[in-house]
Amino acid sequence: MKDYELGYTPKNLRLILSENGLAQKEAYELIGKSRGVFSKYLLPADEKNHVSMNHRDWLILINHICQLEKE
């Protein structure tokens, strides 16, 4: 957990996916986004084409991971 930043950041999104064995396809289907939009969430924040993930989608993803951990 020490490598996480506070809240959604592209770095946190990449860490969460890799540490929980969650494929990008599974994540973008879970939050109802296209592959293209989701890939922009993963771009560094200073990248021209970066798009910030909205709070609702971030919470859906976090809640899904919490449920996986309980199983």
N, C-alpha and C positions, 0 to 999 in steps of 0.2 A: 504493500500500500504506500510506501514512502515515495514511490515514483509518480504518484498521481498528483495532478493539479486540482484546484477547486472547481467543481462543476464540469460542464461540457467543455472540452477542448478537443481539437483533432488528436492530440497526443493521448488523452484519456480514452477517446473512442477506440483508437488503435489498441491500446493496452487492454481494454475491456474485452474486445473481440478476441485477441490472442490468448489472454489468460483464461478465458472461459470456453475456448474452442468453438467460438461462434463464427460461422462463415458470414461474409458480407451479404451474400444473397439471403440468408436466413434473417439477418438484421434488417435489411431494407424491406423485405416482404412483411416482417413483423410490424414495422411502423408505417407501412403502406406508401413507401416512396419508390421511385425508379432507381435503377442502378446508377444512372447518370447523376441524379441529385445526391444520392448517398456518397458517391465517389467525391463529390465536392465538399462534403462534410469532413472528409479525411485529409483534404489538402491543408497545408500549413496556413494559419490565419492571415499571414501577410501575402499569401499567393493571390494573384489577381482574380482567379475563378473560384476562390473559397466561398462557401455558403455556410453560415452558422446553423446548426441543428436547433430547431425550436425546443423549448422547454418540455412541452407535452411529449414529443418524440423521445427525448432523452429519458424522461420518467418511464415511458413504456419499456424502453430498452433495459433500464436499471431494474425495474420490477420483474421483468422476464428473467433476468440473470439471478435475482434473488430467489425466484421460484425454482430455478434449476438447482441452486445450491441447497434448497430444502429437500429435494428429491433424493 
